[in-house]
Amino acid sequence: MNRVSTRKALGEAHSKLILVGEHAVVYGKPAIAIPFPLKVRSIVEESSGNIMFESAVYTGPIDSMPMRMKGISECIKETLHYLGKPLEGLRIRIDSAIPLGRGLGSSAAVAVALVRSLFSFCGQEPSQRELFSFVQIAETHAHGKPSGIDMAAVSSECPIWFEREKEPIPVKTNGPLYIVASDTGRIGDTRIAVENVRKRYLLEPEKVEKSLEKIGKIVDEAKNALLNGDMYLLGQLLNRNQEELISLGVSDDGLNRLIERARNAGALGAKLTGGGLGGCMIALADSLESARIISSELMKSGAFRSWYFSSQDDSLYASQE
Ligand code: MEV
């Protein structure tokens, strides 16, 4: 009996948390992001006819993708063109554990996994420059003019220092980070949040510039706190960063409530993460047990879901109510 084997390739990426510096990073300030172990996998298989795409949000030919997914179809086409492959005879399946629109880098992670899988299908591995240039196509459609921190963070295995237009730099940490991430359950549209900050900048340039400067300094201090393993200082820096994010207008009542609860439950510091206006917040704890308690308190206080983890290993825990 003849056995027909179809060629198959896999690409993976994970989600990310911005520890400090979101929004200011759009204006050229630094930010620090860490990997968050929710995964996305892209599986490419040989098939016949049009390129077919399968995911939780859309299944069908890439040419009929809804407008909001246009970036993904463009990214696939450009990548295949670059790899010298015809635009047919493939099936692409996306399996993602990353919730959409929660500031966890879902769109960047899907695009990174996708580009990696297409390269792998052609027996290649993309350089960082190649990866970023194709992922940027999808990200520009999804977020307008993103800083690029999301794609750098979801493709890195360690915490990174990121500045726009520069190579991401690994950040040294002394000891594990115990982090809680809680979801308000509301979609935070990064494009809208970034646009709101831009409008505020036009209205109150001096005030916004001051906030951005302060955030830049906070990120610099956070790098040193990580290097020295000074988690108490890092917690205070998260709190100070949150004050500036409030003044930029990207926090909201739901986020503020969870942040307050986390601090009352023993967090060393807490802030929103990502674009804000919904989405997720993070809290820093002094032990895994403390992270577990904070996370479960947040569930009791109305979080839609809540995870906690130690950066030492990849194990992620989800709190039940
Ligand atoms: C989104 O994860 C981070 C923002 O700073 C936007 C960006 O950097 O493109 C809000």
Residues whose N, C-alpha, C, O or C-beta is under 5 A from the ligand:
A	BS01	MEV	E22 H23 V25 V26 G103 K145 P146 S147 G148 I149 D150 T190 G274 G275
